């Protein structure tokens, strides 16, 4: 049996992985593949699986701009964790093609930066960081359908979402296989506890029980 290069096979199938830290190296790999699809007229049905805690803002924006510039109909799928810039890329996928697996987690927050140097340099870096924060919030507001004020409030601190909460918020469009994880004894999908604050009370754990 011939050996199969699974990595290249997946790339030819237009399946990409945004995993680990979002940095210049990962950015370069993804952009090369996106350009390959564009040159070969394969700009539809690209699937990008995301499992990342985030990373460099400009690396993430480079991926975002490339997808939009090449008019690539990218489906973004969250598995594991999609946090910070990874959550931004997840939400930036093509509408109705932004997905998440049932046990994934999504987190948004404001940009982080270690600012140091002279007072003038700190002022310059602060203004740059504020620009990125405002720009990211503006794009997230458009992608999720929320107001900029709500995005600013929610990203002031780390805000975690279950896939269902991310769907309600507008970060994704569907939870993959959600129905498959509902026990058969639940006759109505509404009986299933979907949101984490309904599932767990930290002072008094509440087990899942079917309605009589």
Backbone as ProteinMPNN parsed JSONL, in Angstrom:
{"seq_chain_A": "XXXXXXXXXXXXXXXXXXXXXXXXXXXXXXXXXXXXXXXXXXXXXXXXXXXXXXXXXXXXXXXXXXXXXXXXXXXXXXXXXXXXXXXXXXXXXXXXXXXXXXXXXXXXXXXXXXXXXXXXXXXXXXXXXXXXXXXXXXXXXXXXXXXXXXXXXXXXXXXXXXXXXXXXXXXXXXXXXXXXXXXXXXXXXXXXXXXXXXXXXXXXXXXXXXXX", "coords_chain_A": {"N_chain_A": [[0.851, -1.196, 0.0], [0.566, 2.189, -0.881], [2.164, 4.921, 0.712], [0.429, 7.533, 2.343], [0.383, 10.996, 2.205], [-0.927, 12.608, 4.577], [-1.193, 15.266, 5.433], [-0.792, 16.913, 3.131], [-2.836, 15.823, 1.641], [-5.135, 16.61, 3.057], [-4.884, 19.357, 2.729], [-5.253, 19.564, -0.035], [-7.871, 18.852, -0.074], [-8.97, 21.131, 0.824], [-8.942, 21.602, 3.574], [-7.985, 23.146, 6.405], [-5.865, 23.892, 9.255], [-5.94, 25.834, 12.08], [-4.139, 25.96, 14.582], [-2.693, 25.99, 17.878], [-0.424, 28.651, 18.838], [-1.263, 31.746, 17.36], [0.756, 33.043, 15.174], [3.453, 34.558, 13.229], [4.5, 32.451, 11.73], [2.435, 30.468, 11.567], [0.539, 32.082, 10.368], [1.765, 32.586, 7.883], [1.766, 29.987, 6.737], [-1.007, 29.437, 6.491], [-1.856, 31.536, 4.811], [-0.395, 30.991, 2.486], [-1.628, 28.604, 1.661], [-4.249, 29.53, 1.231], [-3.796, 31.324, -0.863], [-2.968, 29.507, -2.773], [-5.364, 28.105, -3.241], [-6.818, 30.21, -4.329], [-5.427, 30.856, -6.703], [-5.866, 28.549, -8.123], [-8.537, 28.654, -8.533], [-10.183, 27.733, -6.481], [-11.975, 28.718, -4.365], [-14.122, 28.183, -2.791], [-15.926, 26.493, -0.179], [-13.843, 26.08, 1.649], [-12.469, 24.779, 4.615], [-11.711, 25.654, 7.863], [-10.305, 24.496, 10.688], [-10.262, 25.365, 14.058], [-8.273, 25.571, 16.881], [-7.127, 27.12, 19.306], [-5.481, 29.342, 21.575], [-5.189, 31.909, 20.887], [-3.133, 34.764, 19.963], [-0.741, 36.71, 18.188], [-1.88, 39.91, 17.216], [-1.615, 41.178, 14.666], [-0.852, 39.055, 13.032], [-3.156, 37.511, 13.093], [-4.957, 39.349, 11.931], [-3.869, 39.48, 9.397], [-4.497, 36.974, 8.348], [-7.291, 37.18, 8.412], [-7.698, 39.394, 6.644], [-6.69, 38.317, 4.268], [-8.453, 36.186, 3.704], [-10.766, 37.665, 3.211], [-9.944, 39.383, 1.124], [-9.405, 37.604, -0.937], [-11.849, 36.667, -1.32], [-12.705, 34.275, -0.212], [-14.824, 31.645, 0.54], [-14.938, 30.746, 3.461], [-15.375, 28.211, 5.826], [-15.496, 28.2, 9.261], [-14.502, 26.266, 11.986], [-14.827, 25.503, 15.331], [-12.948, 23.686, 17.62], [-12.033, 22.192, 20.681], [-10.478, 24.834, 22.1], [-11.256, 28.166, 21.317], [-9.962, 31.087, 21.55], [-9.568, 34.593, 22.247], [-7.786, 36.064, 19.638], [-8.26, 33.836, 18.07], [-10.968, 33.337, 18.505], [-11.964, 35.578, 17.273], [-11.278, 35.069, 14.564], [-12.836, 32.8, 14.215], [-15.441, 33.867, 14.382], [-15.331, 35.399, 12.139], [-15.729, 33.905, 9.905], [-17.497, 32.702, 6.931], [-20.897, 33.66, 6.78], [-23.392, 31.575, 8.168], [-21.721, 29.448, 8.0], [-20.157, 29.185, 10.162], [-19.059, 27.273, 12.675], [-19.215, 25.056, 15.585], [-17.927, 22.496, 17.693], [-19.637, 20.364, 20.067], [-18.427, 20.353, 22.668], [-16.581, 22.351, 22.703], [-14.926, 25.485, 23.514], [-15.357, 28.996, 23.658], [-13.801, 32.148, 23.77], [-13.73, 35.629, 24.367], [-11.96, 38.726, 24.562], [-10.406, 41.895, 25.4], [-7.611, 43.26, 23.495], [-4.321, 42.258, 24.512], [-1.277, 43.581, 25.833], [2.167, 43.982, 26.466], [3.411, 46.795, 27.601], [6.169, 48.922, 27.441], [9.052, 51.046, 28.025], [10.112, 54.441, 27.243], [8.215, 57.323, 28.438], [7.023, 58.601, 26.254], [7.14, 56.591, 24.299], [5.5, 54.694, 25.542], [3.078, 56.034, 25.418], [2.666, 56.108, 22.63], [2.509, 53.347, 22.04], [0.272, 52.695, 23.552], [-1.777, 54.121, 22.25], [-1.743, 52.759, 19.821], [-2.541, 50.2, 20.639], [-5.11, 50.778, 21.549], [-6.266, 51.482, 19.148], [-6.319, 48.997, 17.8], [-7.99, 47.589, 19.544], [-10.433, 49.005, 19.243], [-10.882, 48.624, 16.512], [-11.099, 45.801, 16.281], [-13.349, 45.418, 17.913], [-15.278, 46.778, 16.43], [-15.428, 45.231, 14.08], [-16.201, 42.763, 15.172], [-18.702, 43.503, 16.162], [-20.107, 43.895, 13.787], [-20.002, 41.297, 12.741], [-21.34, 39.743, 14.626], [-23.751, 40.966, 15.1], [-24.251, 42.424, 17.325], [-24.262, 45.436, 19.366], [-21.665, 47.946, 19.316], [-21.177, 48.965, 21.811], [-22.022, 46.88, 23.504], [-20.207, 44.878, 22.789], [-17.828, 46.11, 23.628], [-18.265, 46.21, 26.372], [-18.471, 43.459, 27.003], [-15.986, 42.477, 26.27], [-14.295, 43.624, 28.014], [-13.346, 42.137, 30.104], [-12.168, 38.7, 30.371], [-14.412, 36.694, 28.621], [-16.182, 33.821, 28.588], [-17.738, 31.339, 26.512], [-20.162, 28.773, 26.103], [-20.753, 26.529, 23.32], [-23.495, 26.829, 22.651], [-24.145, 29.251, 23.879], [-22.404, 30.875, 22.421], [-23.6, 30.675, 19.943], [-26.055, 31.95, 20.479], [-25.065, 34.474, 20.959], [-24.069, 35.225, 18.54], [-21.586, 34.584, 17.562], [-21.14, 32.169, 16.298], [-22.871, 30.001, 13.922], [-23.981, 27.508, 14.121], [-24.109, 24.521, 16.115], [-22.218, 21.718, 15.775], [-23.465, 18.458, 15.513], [-24.969, 18.642, 17.798], [-27.52, 17.685, 18.428], [-27.01, 14.997, 18.513], [-25.869, 14.589, 20.94], [-27.809, 14.718, 22.791], [-29.532, 12.986, 25.252], [-31.612, 10.138, 24.613], [-33.793, 9.908, 26.267], [-34.769, 12.421, 26.663], [-37.502, 13.862, 25.498], [-38.149, 16.242, 24.337], [-36.28, 18.779, 22.829], [-36.071, 21.13, 24.219], [-36.063, 20.391, 26.807], [-33.542, 19.773, 27.434], [-30.717, 20.8, 29.202], [-29.016, 23.522, 28.205], [-27.325, 25.715, 28.611], [-24.496, 26.852, 30.431], [-24.879, 28.116, 32.951], [-27.292, 27.127, 33.652], [-26.776, 24.509, 33.928], [-24.81, 24.088, 35.875], [-24.603, 24.932, 39.195], [-22.486, 26.507, 41.241], [-22.515, 26.323, 43.995], [-24.339, 24.419, 44.562], [-24.492, 21.635, 43.029], [-26.315, 20.605, 40.217], [-27.778, 17.813, 38.918], [-28.41, 16.43, 35.673], [-31.729, 15.803, 34.888], [-34.475, 14.075, 33.572], [-37.674, 15.329, 32.61], [-40.631, 14.412, 34.237]], "CA_chain_A": [[0.0, 0.0, 0.0], [1.336, 3.412, -0.962], [2.041, 5.809, 1.852], [-0.387, 8.707, 2.062], [0.772, 12.221, 2.893], [-2.225, 13.092, 5.044], [-1.207, 16.721, 5.524], [-1.038, 17.453, 1.795], [-4.154, 15.355, 1.209], [-6.122, 17.483, 3.671], [-4.768, 20.666, 2.088], [-5.905, 19.462, -1.349], [-9.312, 18.792, 0.198], [-9.316, 22.459, 1.347], [-9.115, 21.517, 5.023], [-6.843, 23.792, 7.038], [-5.88, 23.856, 10.719], [-5.398, 26.99, 12.798], [-3.945, 25.392, 15.909], [-1.556, 26.541, 18.593], [-0.323, 30.116, 18.872], [-1.4, 32.461, 16.087], [1.964, 33.847, 15.016], [3.835, 34.797, 11.837], [4.712, 31.17, 11.051], [1.122, 29.912, 11.258], [-0.062, 33.021, 9.419], [2.382, 32.34, 6.57], [1.287, 28.699, 6.222], [-2.411, 29.543, 6.102], [-1.98, 32.438, 3.668], [0.107, 30.269, 1.309], [-2.67, 27.681, 1.218], [-5.367, 30.32, 0.715], [-3.374, 31.819, -2.172], [-2.979, 28.34, -3.67], [-6.758, 27.883, -3.626], [-7.255, 31.329, -5.178], [-4.785, 30.713, -8.019], [-6.468, 27.406, -8.801], [-9.977, 28.845, -8.626], [-10.848, 26.894, -5.472], [-12.232, 29.633, -3.254], [-15.359, 27.823, -2.094], [-15.946, 25.312, 0.688], [-12.65, 25.908, 2.473], [-12.805, 24.527, 6.016], [-10.607, 25.953, 8.773], [-10.53, 24.024, 12.049], [-9.566, 26.273, 14.967], [-8.033, 25.149, 18.263], [-6.038, 28.041, 19.63], [-5.733, 30.309, 22.646], [-4.951, 33.248, 20.354], [-1.745, 35.087, 19.649], [-0.398, 38.036, 17.675], [-3.009, 40.583, 16.568], [-1.369, 41.434, 13.244], [-0.873, 37.766, 12.33], [-4.565, 37.168, 12.934], [-5.565, 40.264, 10.97], [-3.37, 39.108, 8.069], [-5.332, 35.844, 7.908], [-8.631, 37.737, 8.184], [-7.683, 40.213, 5.431], [-6.467, 37.452, 3.106], [-9.713, 35.491, 3.423], [-11.701, 38.622, 2.625], [-9.424, 39.902, -0.143], [-9.512, 36.554, -1.954], [-13.269, 36.295, -1.354], [-12.769, 32.841, 0.065], [-15.969, 31.247, 1.351], [-14.322, 29.882, 4.472], [-16.141, 27.712, 6.964], [-14.636, 28.117, 10.433], [-15.017, 25.264, 12.925], [-14.125, 25.521, 16.61], [-12.809, 22.459, 18.398], [-11.136, 22.525, 21.779], [-10.627, 26.212, 22.563], [-11.057, 29.275, 20.376], [-9.906, 32.223, 22.458], [-8.889, 35.809, 21.826], [-7.756, 36.217, 18.186], [-8.859, 32.64, 17.47], [-12.415, 33.559, 18.532], [-12.225, 36.586, 16.234], [-11.246, 34.382, 13.274], [-14.011, 31.927, 14.183], [-16.61, 34.699, 14.09], [-15.142, 36.061, 10.85], [-16.007, 32.989, 8.801], [-18.668, 32.986, 6.109], [-22.167, 33.548, 7.5], [-24.034, 30.258, 8.082], [-20.691, 28.417, 7.932], [-19.345, 29.3, 11.384], [-19.529, 26.119, 13.437], [-18.46, 24.655, 16.772], [-18.233, 21.178, 18.232], [-20.444, 20.519, 21.285], [-17.675, 20.558, 23.901], [-15.568, 23.387, 22.523], [-15.105, 26.699, 24.317], [-15.015, 30.215, 22.93], [-13.545, 33.235, 24.717], [-13.356, 36.919, 23.793], [-11.497, 39.742, 25.503], [-9.725, 42.985, 24.721], [-6.208, 42.933, 23.196], [-3.357, 42.347, 25.602], [0.037, 44.009, 25.364], [3.13, 44.399, 27.469], [3.908, 48.101, 27.176], [7.318, 49.375, 28.202], [9.862, 52.035, 27.336], [9.986, 55.806, 27.745], [6.835, 57.793, 28.535], [6.531, 58.877, 24.909], [6.934, 55.291, 23.648], [4.326, 54.087, 26.162], [1.918, 56.729, 24.861], [2.492, 55.654, 21.245], [2.044, 51.961, 22.072], [-1.091, 52.691, 24.091], [-2.671, 54.558, 21.17], [-1.811, 51.664, 18.848], [-3.338, 49.131, 21.242], [-6.495, 51.248, 21.55], [-6.749, 51.377, 17.762], [-6.634, 47.59, 17.527], [-9.175, 47.228, 20.325], [-11.619, 49.593, 18.612], [-11.066, 47.989, 15.205], [-11.601, 44.448, 16.523], [-14.714, 45.528, 18.435], [-16.145, 47.196, 15.322], [-15.63, 44.075, 13.196], [-16.995, 41.783, 15.927], [-20.077, 43.994, 16.217], [-20.717, 43.597, 12.486], [-20.095, 39.854, 12.527], [-22.242, 39.108, 15.582], [-25.033, 41.653, 15.154], [-24.369, 43.152, 18.59], [-23.8, 46.818, 19.318], [-20.268, 48.132, 19.712], [-21.186, 49.161, 23.267], [-22.104, 45.561, 24.143], [-18.92, 44.204, 22.555], [-16.838, 46.745, 24.495], [-18.548, 45.781, 27.745], [-18.219, 42.029, 27.175], [-14.563, 42.179, 26.079], [-13.51, 44.316, 29.034], [-12.689, 41.037, 30.808], [-12.344, 37.425, 29.667], [-15.799, 36.222, 28.598], [-16.228, 32.481, 28.015], [-19.026, 30.907, 25.985], [-20.407, 27.429, 25.599], [-21.176, 26.663, 21.921], [-24.857, 27.338, 22.582], [-24.079, 30.681, 24.193], [-21.762, 31.53, 21.284], [-24.637, 30.76, 18.913], [-26.988, 32.995, 20.892], [-24.35, 35.748, 20.904], [-23.791, 35.545, 17.147], [-20.214, 34.243, 17.178], [-21.227, 31.025, 15.39], [-24.2, 29.806, 13.333], [-24.514, 26.175, 14.4], [-23.3, 23.587, 16.904], [-22.177, 20.46, 15.035], [-23.788, 17.239, 16.24], [-25.557, 18.929, 19.12], [-28.653, 16.79, 18.648], [-26.51, 13.652, 18.784], [-25.439, 14.519, 22.332], [-28.977, 14.789, 23.66], [-30.008, 11.644, 25.603], [-32.883, 9.772, 24.0], [-34.897, 10.022, 27.212], [-35.331, 13.75, 26.567], [-38.414, 13.849, 24.361], [-38.174, 17.574, 23.744], [-34.957, 19.395, 22.895], [-36.114, 22.206, 25.198], [-35.837, 19.823, 28.132], [-32.11, 19.576, 27.648], [-30.101, 22.001, 29.755], [-28.031, 23.885, 27.195], [-26.432, 26.797, 28.996], [-23.72, 26.414, 31.592], [-25.416, 28.592, 34.22], [-28.427, 26.28, 33.964], [-26.266, 23.169, 34.176], [-23.994, 24.014, 37.079], [-24.64, 25.95, 40.235], [-21.239, 26.149, 41.913], [-22.751, 26.039, 45.405], [-25.226, 23.265, 44.68], [-24.477, 21.004, 41.716], [-27.61, 20.077, 39.812], [-27.622, 16.793, 37.911], [-29.416, 16.396, 34.609], [-32.838, 14.891, 35.121], [-35.563, 14.228, 32.598], [-38.957, 15.723, 33.18], [-41.607, 13.324, 34.323]], "C_chain_A": [[0.887, 1.246, 0.0], [1.103, 4.276, 0.269], [1.268, 7.066, 1.437], [0.132, 9.879, 2.887], [-0.512, 12.908, 3.338], [-2.298, 14.615, 5.078], [-1.511, 17.347, 4.17], [-2.401, 17.022, 1.264], [-5.247, 16.254, 1.768], [-6.091, 18.872, 3.042], [-5.448, 20.655, 0.722], [-7.423, 19.383, -1.208], [-9.831, 20.11, 0.782], [-9.694, 22.409, 2.825], [-7.846, 22.051, 5.682], [-6.985, 23.753, 8.558], [-5.2, 25.102, 11.273], [-5.267, 26.565, 14.255], [-2.681, 25.954, 16.55], [-1.574, 28.056, 18.56], [-0.473, 30.706, 17.47], [-0.23, 33.426, 15.978], [2.311, 33.976, 13.539], [4.004, 33.493, 11.061], [3.375, 30.548, 10.636], [0.41, 30.772, 10.224], [0.456, 32.767, 8.011], [1.867, 31.049, 5.94], [-0.146, 28.805, 5.703], [-2.587, 30.421, 4.869], [-1.47, 31.77, 2.388], [-0.955, 29.326, 0.765], [-3.858, 28.419, 0.624], [-5.045, 30.887, -0.669], [-3.355, 30.697, -3.208], [-4.397, 28.06, -4.152], [-7.227, 28.965, -4.594], [-6.697, 31.186, -6.593], [-5.433, 29.596, -8.823], [-7.998, 27.484, -8.873], [-10.769, 28.008, -7.648], [-11.136, 27.716, -4.211], [-13.54, 29.338, -2.522], [-15.14, 26.585, -1.231], [-14.619, 25.033, 1.394], [-13.07, 25.738, 3.929], [-11.575, 24.775, 6.877], [-10.984, 25.533, 10.191], [-9.654, 24.84, 13.002], [-9.493, 25.683, 16.371], [-6.836, 25.938, 18.765], [-6.452, 28.961, 20.767], [-5.452, 31.73, 22.193], [-3.491, 33.492, 20.064], [-1.609, 36.52, 19.165], [-1.561, 38.658, 16.901], [-2.782, 40.711, 15.068], [-1.308, 40.145, 12.432], [-2.315, 37.352, 12.075], [-5.252, 38.056, 11.912], [-5.091, 39.97, 9.547], [-4.184, 37.959, 7.497], [-6.727, 36.348, 7.553], [-8.687, 38.521, 6.867], [-7.509, 39.367, 4.174], [-7.747, 36.718, 2.719], [-10.688, 36.417, 2.716], [-11.241, 39.124, 1.268], [-9.577, 38.887, -1.27], [-10.951, 36.057, -2.098], [-13.453, 34.786, -1.17], [-13.959, 32.551, 0.968], [-15.501, 30.227, 2.387], [-15.318, 29.501, 5.55], [-15.179, 27.572, 8.129], [-15.284, 27.193, 11.455], [-14.172, 25.283, 14.191], [-14.119, 24.136, 17.233], [-11.795, 22.729, 19.488], [-11.439, 23.93, 22.276], [-10.4, 27.187, 21.415], [-11.126, 30.553, 21.204], [-9.183, 33.399, 21.813], [-8.933, 35.953, 20.299], [-8.347, 35.012, 17.467], [-10.38, 32.763, 17.449], [-12.812, 34.579, 17.477], [-12.248, 35.941, 14.855], [-12.442, 33.449, 13.119], [-15.243, 32.72, 13.762], [-16.537, 35.338, 12.711], [-15.37, 35.149, 9.653], [-17.242, 33.402, 8.024], [-19.947, 32.747, 6.9], [-22.846, 32.224, 7.149], [-23.032, 29.115, 7.939], [-19.723, 28.513, 9.108], [-19.876, 28.279, 12.39], [-18.681, 25.873, 14.679], [-18.878, 23.259, 17.18], [-18.845, 21.338, 19.626], [-19.666, 20.842, 22.554], [-16.528, 21.555, 23.746], [-15.885, 24.585, 23.406], [-14.645, 27.897, 23.493], [-14.834, 31.328, 23.957], [-13.135, 34.499, 23.973], [-12.861, 37.837, 24.903], [-10.816, 40.848, 24.713], [-8.265, 42.614, 24.481], [-5.314, 43.138, 24.407], [-2.013, 42.794, 25.042], [0.921, 44.414, 26.52], [3.801, 45.682, 27.012], [5.057, 48.526, 28.078], [8.113, 50.38, 27.374], [9.705, 53.402, 27.971], [8.52, 56.213, 27.773], [6.234, 58.038, 27.157], [6.251, 57.577, 24.159], [5.711, 54.58, 24.212], [3.056, 54.718, 25.614], [1.621, 56.255, 23.44], [1.93, 54.236, 21.208], [0.615, 51.854, 22.588], [-2.1, 53.086, 23.026], [-2.834, 53.457, 20.126], [-2.682, 50.528, 19.366], [-4.819, 49.512, 21.269], [-7.094, 51.194, 20.152], [-7.166, 49.948, 17.453], [-7.871, 47.157, 18.301], [-10.444, 47.737, 19.645], [-11.918, 48.933, 17.273], [-11.646, 46.588, 15.352], [-13.047, 44.482, 17.022], [-15.696, 45.894, 17.332], [-16.462, 46.015, 14.406], [-16.483, 43.014, 13.894], [-18.46, 42.202, 16.01], [-20.801, 43.692, 14.908], [-20.949, 42.105, 12.306], [-21.13, 39.184, 13.435], [-23.632, 39.746, 15.624], [-25.274, 42.372, 16.47], [-23.905, 44.591, 18.413], [-22.336, 46.892, 19.746], [-20.182, 48.294, 21.227], [-21.222, 47.826, 23.998], [-20.789, 44.804, 23.986], [-17.859, 44.786, 23.488], [-17.022, 46.3, 25.946], [-18.146, 44.328, 27.967], [-16.742, 41.67, 27.023], [-13.676, 42.89, 27.098], [-12.75, 43.33, 29.905], [-12.871, 39.763, 29.984], [-13.806, 36.993, 29.759], [-15.848, 34.89, 27.857], [-17.652, 32.131, 27.582], [-19.038, 29.393, 25.802], [-20.779, 27.594, 24.13], [-22.584, 27.234, 21.778], [-24.897, 28.83, 22.877], [-23.436, 31.461, 23.055], [-22.737, 31.688, 20.121], [-25.62, 31.885, 19.239], [-26.367, 34.382, 20.767], [-24.078, 36.194, 19.471], [-22.378, 35.25, 16.691], [-20.179, 33.086, 16.192], [-22.67, 30.89, 14.904], [-24.822, 28.458, 13.667], [-23.547, 25.397, 15.277], [-23.367, 22.23, 16.218], [-22.535, 19.293, 15.953], [-24.411, 17.465, 17.585], [-26.68, 17.947, 19.436], [-28.192, 15.386, 19.017], [-26.1, 13.476, 20.235], [-26.599, 14.627, 23.314], [-29.456, 13.375, 23.973], [-31.386, 11.361, 25.029], [-34.062, 9.972, 24.952], [-35.501, 11.425, 27.223], [-36.191, 13.824, 25.31], [-38.412, 15.186, 23.624], [-36.806, 18.207, 23.904], [-34.914, 20.501, 23.95], [-35.869, 21.697, 26.613], [-34.359, 19.685, 28.468], [-31.473, 20.873, 28.137], [-28.905, 22.396, 28.89], [-26.963, 24.854, 27.707], [-25.753, 26.487, 30.322], [-24.283, 26.91, 32.912], [-26.691, 27.862, 34.604], [-27.953, 24.885, 34.4], [-25.56, 23.056, 35.521], [-24.244, 25.219, 37.982], [-23.479, 25.609, 41.152], [-21.439, 25.854, 43.398], [-23.609, 24.797, 45.603], [-25.347, 22.609, 43.317], [-25.81, 20.337, 41.415], [-27.414, 19.077, 38.678], [-28.731, 16.887, 36.867], [-30.493, 15.379, 34.942], [-33.915, 15.139, 34.08], [-36.834, 14.613, 33.333], [-39.924, 14.551, 33.163], [-42.839, 13.669, 33.483]], "O_chain_A": [[1.835, 1.347, 0.779], [-0.007, 4.352, 0.796], [1.436, 7.585, 0.334], [0.301, 9.775, 4.102], [-1.11, 13.683, 2.592], [-3.344, 15.193, 4.785], [-2.381, 18.211, 4.064], [-3.048, 17.765, 0.525], [-6.179, 16.622, 1.053], [-7.134, 19.494, 2.844], [-6.135, 21.609, 0.356], [-8.165, 19.792, -2.102], [-10.99, 20.198, 1.188], [-10.629, 23.075, 3.268], [-6.768, 21.476, 5.533], [-8.088, 23.599, 9.084], [-4.04, 25.384, 10.972], [-6.172, 26.783, 15.061], [-1.732, 26.34, 15.866], [-2.605, 28.672, 18.291], [0.125, 30.213, 16.514], [-0.221, 34.487, 16.602], [1.536, 33.545, 12.685], [3.689, 33.432, 9.872], [3.206, 30.148, 9.484], [-0.24, 30.257, 9.315], [-0.319, 32.737, 7.055], [1.566, 31.016, 4.747], [-0.459, 28.325, 4.613], [-3.374, 30.095, 3.981], [-2.051, 31.963, 1.32], [-1.165, 29.252, -0.446], [-4.417, 27.982, -0.382], [-5.91, 30.927, -1.543], [-3.686, 30.911, -4.374], [-4.611, 27.807, -5.338], [-7.941, 28.683, -5.556], [-7.422, 31.376, -7.569], [-5.54, 29.68, -10.047], [-8.665, 26.511, -9.226], [-11.897, 27.612, -7.938], [-10.604, 27.438, -3.136], [-14.008, 30.153, -1.727], [-14.285, 25.747, -1.517], [-14.307, 23.882, 1.701], [-13.929, 26.471, 4.42], [-10.521, 24.18, 6.651], [-11.862, 26.128, 10.816], [-8.452, 24.986, 12.779], [-10.513, 25.342, 16.971], [-5.692, 25.496, 18.667], [-7.624, 29.314, 20.904], [-5.47, 32.657, 23.003], [-2.704, 32.554, 19.935], [-2.275, 37.426, 19.666], [-2.155, 38.013, 16.037], [-3.67, 40.385, 14.28], [-1.677, 40.143, 11.258], [-2.658, 36.899, 10.983], [-6.049, 37.57, 11.109], [-5.836, 40.189, 8.591], [-4.523, 37.957, 6.314], [-7.278, 35.985, 6.514], [-9.607, 38.337, 6.071], [-8.105, 39.658, 3.137], [-8.086, 36.638, 1.538], [-11.352, 36.026, 1.756], [-12.054, 39.276, 0.355], [-9.846, 39.253, -2.414], [-11.237, 35.154, -2.884], [-14.232, 34.133, -1.864], [-14.088, 33.143, 2.039], [-15.648, 29.018, 2.21], [-16.011, 30.35, 6.111], [-14.155, 26.9, 8.008], [-16.471, 27.322, 11.755], [-12.956, 25.103, 14.139], [-15.162, 23.494, 17.356], [-10.802, 23.418, 19.256], [-12.518, 24.191, 22.807], [-9.457, 27.037, 20.638], [-12.21, 31.042, 21.52], [-8.313, 33.229, 20.959], [-10.02, 35.963, 19.722], [-8.88, 35.151, 16.366], [-11.019, 32.343, 16.484], [-13.87, 34.462, 16.858], [-13.138, 36.228, 14.055], [-12.998, 33.32, 12.029], [-15.997, 32.291, 12.889], [-17.554, 35.77, 12.17], [-15.22, 35.577, 8.509], [-17.947, 34.335, 8.407], [-20.067, 31.748, 7.608], [-22.87, 31.81, 5.99], [-23.421, 27.958, 7.777], [-18.611, 27.988, 9.055], [-20.995, 28.403, 12.89], [-17.578, 26.404, 14.812], [-20.04, 22.881, 17.034], [-18.597, 22.34, 20.296], [-20.183, 21.533, 23.432], [-15.614, 21.59, 24.57], [-16.973, 24.684, 23.973], [-13.677, 27.819, 22.736], [-15.616, 31.442, 24.901], [-12.303, 34.456, 23.066], [-13.299, 37.73, 26.048], [-10.669, 40.748, 23.495], [-7.726, 41.754, 25.177], [-5.513, 44.049, 25.21], [-1.648, 42.437, 23.922], [0.484, 45.104, 27.441], [4.664, 45.658, 26.135], [4.949, 48.5, 29.304], [7.876, 50.544, 26.177], [9.225, 53.519, 29.098], [7.674, 55.529, 27.197], [5.069, 57.719, 26.919], [5.243, 57.468, 23.462], [4.966, 53.939, 23.471], [2.069, 54.023, 25.371], [0.464, 56.028, 23.087], [1.002, 53.946, 20.453], [-0.16, 51.022, 22.118], [-3.156, 52.466, 22.906], [-3.93, 53.245, 19.608], [-3.473, 49.957, 18.615], [-5.683, 48.666, 21.038], [-8.277, 50.898, 19.985], [-8.244, 49.715, 16.905], [-8.712, 46.434, 17.768], [-11.413, 46.994, 19.488], [-13.081, 48.708, 16.936], [-12.577, 46.222, 14.634], [-13.871, 43.669, 16.603], [-16.815, 45.384, 17.297], [-17.609, 45.818, 14.005], [-17.38, 42.434, 13.282], [-19.356, 41.36, 15.938], [-21.962, 43.285, 14.913], [-21.982, 41.695, 11.776], [-21.728, 38.176, 13.059], [-24.58, 39.141, 16.124], [-26.372, 42.874, 16.714], [-23.238, 44.924, 17.433], [-21.836, 46.013, 20.447], [-19.234, 47.822, 21.855], [-20.532, 47.652, 25.003], [-20.312, 44.168, 24.926], [-17.076, 44.04, 24.075], [-16.048, 46.045, 26.654], [-17.551, 43.996, 28.992], [-16.288, 40.672, 27.582], [-12.451, 42.773, 27.052], [-11.658, 43.626, 30.389], [-13.634, 39.745, 29.017], [-14.372, 36.933, 30.851], [-15.592, 34.829, 26.655], [-18.63, 32.56, 28.193], [-18.038, 28.803, 25.394], [-21.096, 28.709, 23.716], [-22.838, 28.036, 20.879], [-25.599, 29.584, 22.204], [-23.859, 32.575, 22.748], [-22.714, 32.69, 19.406], [-25.971, 32.678, 18.366], [-27.07, 35.356, 20.497], [-23.882, 37.38, 19.208], [-21.992, 35.609, 15.579], [-19.291, 33.021, 15.343], [-23.571, 31.567, 15.399], [-26.03, 28.271, 13.523], [-22.332, 25.579, 15.202], [-24.446, 21.651, 16.089], [-21.974, 19.158, 17.041], [-24.39, 16.576, 18.437], [-26.787, 17.443, 20.554], [-28.882, 14.668, 19.74], [-25.992, 12.349, 20.719], [-26.393, 14.626, 24.528], [-29.763, 12.624, 23.047], [-32.232, 12.253, 24.969], [-35.193, 10.179, 24.512], [-36.608, 11.618, 27.724], [-35.672, 13.845, 24.194], [-38.649, 15.235, 22.417], [-36.23, 18.178, 24.992], [-33.856, 20.785, 24.512], [-35.515, 22.465, 27.507], [-33.979, 19.506, 29.625], [-31.677, 21.929, 27.538], [-27.901, 21.685, 28.85], [-25.815, 24.801, 27.266], [-26.37, 25.925, 31.227], [-24.184, 26.203, 33.914], [-27.137, 27.956, 35.747], [-28.641, 24.183, 35.141], [-25.695, 22.052, 36.22], [-24.109, 26.37, 37.566], [-23.472, 24.548, 41.776], [-20.597, 25.189, 44.002], [-23.608, 24.195, 46.677], [-26.212, 22.983, 42.526], [-26.361, 19.607, 42.239], [-26.942, 19.44, 37.601], [-29.835, 17.357, 37.144], [-30.193, 14.223, 35.243], [-34.224, 16.285, 33.751], [-37.038, 14.276, 34.499], [-40.011, 13.805, 32.188], [-43.783, 12.881, 33.42]]}, "name": "protein", "num_of_chains": 1, "seq": "XXXXXXXXXXXXXXXXXXXXXXXXXXXXXXXXXXXXXXXXXXXXXXXXXXXXXXXXXXXXXXXXXXXXXXXXXXXXXXXXXXXXXXXXXXXXXXXXXXXXXXXXXXXXXXXXXXXXXXXXXXXXXXXXXXXXXXXXXXXXXXXXXXXXXXXXXXXXXXXXXXXXXXXXXXXXXXXXXXXXXXXXXXXXXXXXXXXXXXXXXXXXXXXXXXXX"}
